[in-house]
Amino acid sequence: MRAGPSQEEIRRHNLGALLRHVHLGGPTSRAELTSRMGLNRSTIMALTSDLTAAGLVREELPRETGRAGRPSLVVRPESSRVYVFAFDVGPDRLAAARVGLGGVILDRRESVRRRGAFDLEEVVGALAAFARQMHRKTRADTVCVGAAAAVSGGVDRSDGVVRYGPNLLQAEAPFGEALARKLGLGLQVSVGNDANLGALAEHTRGVGVSVRDLIYLHGDVGVGGGVIAGGHLLGGHEGFGGEVGHMVVHPGGRLCGCGSHGCLEAEVGERALLEAAGRTTEGPLGRDAVRAVVDAADRGDIVAQAALSRVGDWLGLGVANLVNIFNPEMVIFGGMLREVYLGSAAQVRSRLAIDALPAHREKLRLRTSELADDATLVGAAELAFAHVLADPLEALARVGG
């Protein structure tokens, strides 16, 4: 028989749980933590004392109490002292941010990226330069406890290697290892698929907070997806789960970058929309080009309207398939698909009414990303904080905090 957890294991678990509450929920009183965690007041006091001594949280009197008696101290994350670096590598941009405990973006950098397969050393060099610029502006008492990157491609969670990404690279890339080496901070760099991290971000800090079953669809040049089931991100056997963009919705349809035909991303991606709208891909690309089609449709352009109707029909079919399989409470459209959905919502809903099972669509909510262009970056920050929230004191000791 397996022995029960030791007192030290229980303490470490509770430290992580308390830190997670204030990291995700913001400043929280001791009384609220006592109620939420189901622990007694003396235990909460001991846990907050340990986290305060470690410099992860601070306690202070509430600004307003509104009630008689001794006020309960408020526990706040030390956002300006404890931080991570978050990175996002997309088809059109490179972004980096210094994100404090509690999810506060303290500093950020961004640059336009030339489309096409990336040069690994060039990309990690640019991201590391951003991090060094931000690091030089920090106080001496700050501590970086992690780093993570969102990448548009399939990421092996065991080693951070990007195994494939039709719209981003031509061969496998040891992205996490290369970025960690270039950063030179002595930290491992976690790497995740951008759509999976977008799902995580919307679930923890966006429109999907408190929603335990959701699907996040992210569009740039292609389409990716992240699935939250029972409050947990579905990663698949090796971390490649969520590649819903390569679900075939139109057998024999448009050629996809993966080599197949009729994939969801081939039928609803940027190229499909622009070509259907009669806008050559030699002109402006990216979200501005997609927004231009949506704006033209709003102004009565019948070609743009027809393009959105066609793309919306395929998008609705893809969503119907996902809804029938996963029975989510919410589907969230992010990236380029945020604009596409806003311009084709009627068509998407019409397709759902035809192809989604009635019981599955009855309480389904369709929403656009609340975090918008920051969703994948916020998700990368949450990935970087994961080990700190799992064992705060051990993680801080490991980085010398």
C-alpha positions in Angstrom: 0.0 0.0 0.0 1.2 3.5 -0.8 1.8 5.7 2.2 -0.2 8.8 2.5 1.4 12.2 1.8 3.8 13.5 4.5 3.2 16.7 6.4 5.9 18.4 4.3 4.2 17.3 1.0 0.8 18.6 2.3 2.5 21.9 3.2 4.1 22.3 -0.2 0.8 21.5 -1.9 -1.0 24.1 0.2 1.6 26.7 -0.4 1.2 26.2 -4.2 -2.6 26.3 -3.9 -2.6 29.5 -1.9 -0.1 31.2 -4.3 -2.3 30.0 -7.3 -5.3 31.7 -5.7 -3.6 35.1 -5.5 -1.8 34.7 -8.8 -5.0 34.1 -10.7 -7.5 35.9 -8.5 -5.5 38.9 -7.4 -5.4 40.4 -3.9 -7.3 38.1 -1.6 -8.1 38.5 2.1 -7.0 35.8 4.6 -10.7 35.2 5.4 -11.5 34.5 1.7 -8.5 32.2 1.4 -9.7 30.3 4.5 -13.1 29.8 3.0 -11.9 28.9 -0.5 -9.2 26.5 0.6 -11.1 24.9 3.4 -8.3 25.4 5.9 -8.3 26.9 9.3 -7.1 30.5 10.0 -3.9 29.4 11.8 -2.9 27.3 8.8 -3.6 30.1 6.3 -1.6 32.5 8.5 1.4 30.1 8.5 1.3 29.6 4.8 1.1 33.3 4.0 4.0 33.9 6.4 6.1 31.4 4.5 5.3 32.9 1.2 5.9 36.4 2.5 9.3 35.4 3.9 10.1 34.0 0.5 9.2 37.3 -1.1 6.4 35.8 -3.2 3.5 37.7 -1.6 3.0 40.5 0.8 0.2 41.2 3.4 -1.4 44.6 4.0 -4.5 46.1 5.5 -7.4 46.4 3.2 -8.1 49.9 1.8 -11.8 49.7 2.8 -13.5 47.2 5.1 -17.1 48.4 5.3 -17.6 46.4 8.5 -16.9 46.6 12.2 -14.1 44.6 13.9 -10.6 43.7 13.1 -10.1 43.6 9.3 -8.6 40.6 7.6 -5.2 41.1 6.0 -5.1 41.1 2.2 -2.5 38.9 0.5 -1.1 40.3 -2.7 1.3 38.8 -5.2 4.7 40.4 -5.4 4.2 41.3 -9.0 7.0 43.8 -9.3 9.6 41.5 -7.7 8.9 38.0 -9.1 8.5 37.6 -12.8 8.9 35.4 -15.9 9.8 36.1 -19.5 7.1 35.2 -22.0 7.7 35.0 -25.8 5.5 34.6 -28.8 6.7 33.5 -32.3 4.0 34.0 -34.9 4.0 34.1 -38.7 4.1 37.9 -38.7 5.6 39.0 -35.3 8.1 38.3 -32.5 6.9 39.4 -29.1 8.4 39.3 -25.6 7.1 40.4 -22.3 8.3 40.5 -18.7 5.2 39.3 -16.7 5.0 39.7 -13.0 3.4 37.2 -10.6 -0.3 37.8 -10.8 -0.2 38.1 -14.6 0.8 41.8 -14.7 2.6 42.7 -17.9 5.5 44.8 -16.6 7.3 45.4 -19.9 7.1 44.2 -23.5 8.8 44.4 -26.8 7.5 43.5 -30.3 8.8 43.5 -33.9 7.5 42.5 -37.3 8.8 39.2 -38.6 9.3 38.4 -42.2 7.0 35.6 -43.3 8.3 32.2 -44.2 10.4 29.5 -42.5 12.4 31.1 -39.7 16.1 30.9 -39.0 16.4 29.4 -35.5 19.5 31.4 -34.4 18.1 34.6 -35.8 14.8 34.3 -34.0 16.2 33.2 -30.6 18.8 36.0 -30.9 16.1 38.6 -31.4 14.0 37.3 -28.5 17.0 37.1 -26.2 17.9 40.7 -27.1 14.4 41.8 -26.1 14.8 39.9 -22.8 18.2 41.5 -22.1 16.7 45.0 -22.7 13.9 44.4 -20.3 16.2 42.7 -17.7 18.5 45.8 -17.6 15.6 47.9 -16.5 14.7 45.7 -13.4 15.6 46.5 -9.8 18.4 44.6 -8.1 15.9 42.8 -5.8 13.8 41.2 -8.6 14.0 37.6 -9.6 13.2 35.8 -12.8 11.6 32.4 -12.0 10.9 31.1 -15.5 10.6 31.5 -19.2 8.3 30.1 -21.9 7.5 30.6 -25.5 4.4 30.1 -27.7 5.2 28.8 -31.1 2.9 28.2 -34.1 3.7 24.5 -34.6 3.6 21.1 -33.0 5.8 21.0 -29.9 7.1 17.9 -28.2 6.5 18.6 -24.5 9.3 16.3 -23.4 12.1 18.4 -24.9 10.7 21.6 -26.3 11.5 20.6 -29.8 9.2 22.1 -32.5 8.5 19.0 -34.6 6.5 20.6 -37.3 4.9 23.9 -38.4 3.9 24.1 -42.0 3.6 27.9 -41.8 6.7 28.5 -39.7 9.6 26.1 -40.3 10.8 23.5 -42.7 12.6 21.1 -40.2 12.6 20.2 -36.6 13.9 23.0 -34.3 15.2 22.5 -30.7 13.6 25.9 -29.9 13.6 25.6 -26.1 17.2 24.6 -25.8 18.4 27.2 -28.2 16.5 30.0 -26.5 17.7 29.0 -23.0 21.3 28.9 -24.2 20.9 32.4 -25.8 19.2 33.9 -22.7 22.0 32.7 -20.5 19.9 33.0 -17.3 20.3 29.4 -16.2 16.6 28.7 -16.8 14.9 26.1 -18.8 12.6 27.5 -21.4 9.3 25.8 -21.7 7.7 25.8 -25.2 4.0 25.3 -26.1 1.8 25.4 -29.2 0.3 28.9 -29.5 -3.3 27.7 -29.7 -2.9 25.5 -26.7 -1.5 28.4 -24.7 -4.2 30.7 -26.0 -6.8 28.3 -24.6 -4.9 28.2 -21.3 -4.9 32.0 -21.2 -8.6 32.5 -22.0 -9.4 29.8 -19.4 -7.4 31.5 -16.6 -7.6 35.2 -17.5 -9.9 35.8 -20.4 -13.5 35.2 -21.4 -13.4 31.5 -20.4 -12.6 32.0 -16.7 -14.6 29.5 -14.6 -15.6 27.6 -17.8 -14.4 24.0 -17.4 -15.0 22.8 -20.9 -14.0 25.1 -23.8 -12.4 25.1 -27.2 -10.2 28.0 -28.3 -9.6 28.4 -32.1 -6.6 30.5 -33.1 -6.1 31.7 -36.6 -3.1 33.3 -38.3 -1.9 32.0 -41.6 -3.3 28.7 -40.5 -5.7 27.5 -37.8 -4.9 25.8 -34.5 -7.0 24.8 -31.5 -6.7 24.2 -27.8 -9.2 22.1 -25.8 -9.9 22.6 -22.1 -11.8 19.5 -20.7 -12.8 19.3 -17.1 -10.6 22.4 -16.4 -7.4 20.8 -17.9 -5.7 21.4 -21.2 -5.7 18.3 -23.4 -2.2 17.9 -24.8 -2.3 14.5 -26.3 0.2 11.6 -25.9 3.3 13.7 -26.7 1.9 17.2 -26.6 0.7 17.4 -30.2 -3.0 17.5 -29.4 -5.3 20.3 -30.6 -4.2 20.4 -34.3 -7.8 20.9 -35.3 -6.7 23.0 -38.3 -5.8 19.7 -40.0 -9.2 18.2 -39.5 -10.4 17.5 -43.1 -13.8 19.3 -43.6 -13.7 19.2 -47.5 -12.2 16.1 -49.0 -10.5 17.0 -52.2 -10.7 20.7 -51.3 -7.9 23.3 -51.2 -4.3 22.1 -50.8 -3.1 22.6 -47.2 0.5 23.4 -46.1 0.6 20.0 -44.4 0.2 18.3 -47.8 -3.4 17.1 -47.4 -6.5 18.6 -49.1 -9.5 20.3 -47.5 -8.1 20.8 -44.0 -10.0 23.3 -41.9 -7.1 25.8 -42.1 -7.0 25.5 -45.9 -10.7 26.4 -46.2 -10.9 29.1 -43.5 -7.3 30.5 -43.3 -6.1 33.8 -44.4 -5.2 32.8 -47.9 -8.6 31.2 -48.5 -10.4 34.4 -47.4 -8.3 36.8 -49.3 -8.5 34.8 -52.5 -12.3 34.4 -52.2 -12.5 38.2 -51.7 -10.5 38.8 -54.9 -7.5 40.2 -53.0 -4.2 38.9 -54.2 -1.8 37.6 -51.6 0.9 39.9 -53.2 -0.8 42.8 -51.4 -1.1 43.4 -47.6 -1.2 40.2 -45.5 -2.0 39.4 -41.9 -4.8 40.6 -39.6 -5.0 44.0 -41.2 -5.8 42.4 -44.6 -8.5 40.2 -42.9 -10.0 43.2 -41.1 -10.1 45.0 -44.5 -12.2 42.2 -45.9 -14.6 42.3 -42.9 -14.8 46.1 -43.1 -15.5 46.0 -46.8 -18.3 43.4 -46.2 -19.8 45.7 -43.6 -19.9 48.6 -46.1 -21.8 46.4 -48.6 -19.1 44.9 -50.8 -20.8 41.9 -52.2 -17.6 40.1 -53.1 -16.3 40.4 -49.5 -19.7 39.4 -48.2 -19.6 36.2 -50.4 -16.1 35.4 -49.3 -17.0 35.7 -45.6 -20.1 33.6 -46.2 -18.1 30.8 -47.8 -15.4 30.8 -45.2 -18.0 31.1 -42.4 -19.7 28.0 -43.8 -16.5 25.9 -43.5 -15.7 27.4 -40.1 -19.2 26.5 -38.9 -18.8 22.9 -40.2 -15.5 22.6 -38.4 -16.9 24.0 -35.1 -19.9 21.6 -35.4 -17.6 18.7 -35.7 -15.7 19.8 -32.6 -18.9 20.5 -30.7 -20.2 17.0 -31.5 -17.0 15.4 -30.3 -16.1 17.5 -27.2 -19.4 19.0 -26.1 -17.9 22.2 -24.9 -19.7 25.0 -23.0 -17.9 27.6 -25.0 -16.0 28.1 -28.2 -13.7 31.1 -28.4 -12.4 32.6 -31.6 -8.9 34.2 -31.4 -6.2 35.6 -33.6 -7.4 36.2 -37.2 -10.5 34.1 -36.5 -11.7 36.7 -34.1 -12.4 39.0 -37.1 -13.6 36.2 -39.4 -16.2 35.1 -36.8 -17.4 38.7 -36.3 -17.9 39.0 -40.0 -19.6 35.6 -40.5 -21.3 34.8 -37.2 -24.7 34.3 -38.9 -23.2 31.7 -41.3 -21.4 29.9 -38.5 -24.5 29.7 -36.3 -26.5 28.5 -39.3 -24.1 25.7 -40.0 -24.2 24.7 -36.3 -28.0 24.6 -36.4 -27.8 22.1 -39.2 -24.8 19.9 -38.2 -24.3 20.1 -34.4 -26.3 17.7 -32.3 -29.2 19.6 -30.6 -28.2 18.6 -27.1 -24.6 19.7 -27.7 -25.5 23.2 -29.1 -28.4 23.9 -26.7 -26.2 25.7 -24.1 -23.2 26.4 -26.3 -21.8 29.9 -26.1 -19.7 31.4 -29.0 -17.3 34.1 -28.0 -14.4 36.1 -29.3 -11.1 36.3 -27.4 -11.0 38.8 -24.6 -7.2 38.9 -24.5 -7.1 39.4 -28.3 -3.5 39.7 -29.7 -2.1 39.0 -26.2 -3.7 35.6 -25.7 -0.7 33.5 -26.7 1.8 35.7 -24.9 -0.3 35.5 -21.7 -0.6 31.8 -22.1 3.2 31.5 -22.4 3.5 33.4 -19.1 1.2 31.0 -17.4 3.2 28.1 -18.7 6.4 29.7 -17.3 4.8 30.2 -13.9 3.5 26.6 -13.7 6.4 25.1 -11.8 6.4 28.0 -9.4 2.8 27.5 -8.6 3.4 23.7 -8.2 6.1 24.1 -5.5 6.8 27.8 -4.8 9.7 27.5 -2.3 11.6 24.8 -4.2 11.2 26.8 -7.5 12.5 30.0 -5.8 15.4 28.2 -4.2 16.4 26.7 -7.6 16.8 30.2 -9.1 18.5 31.5 -6.1 15.7 33.8 -5.0 
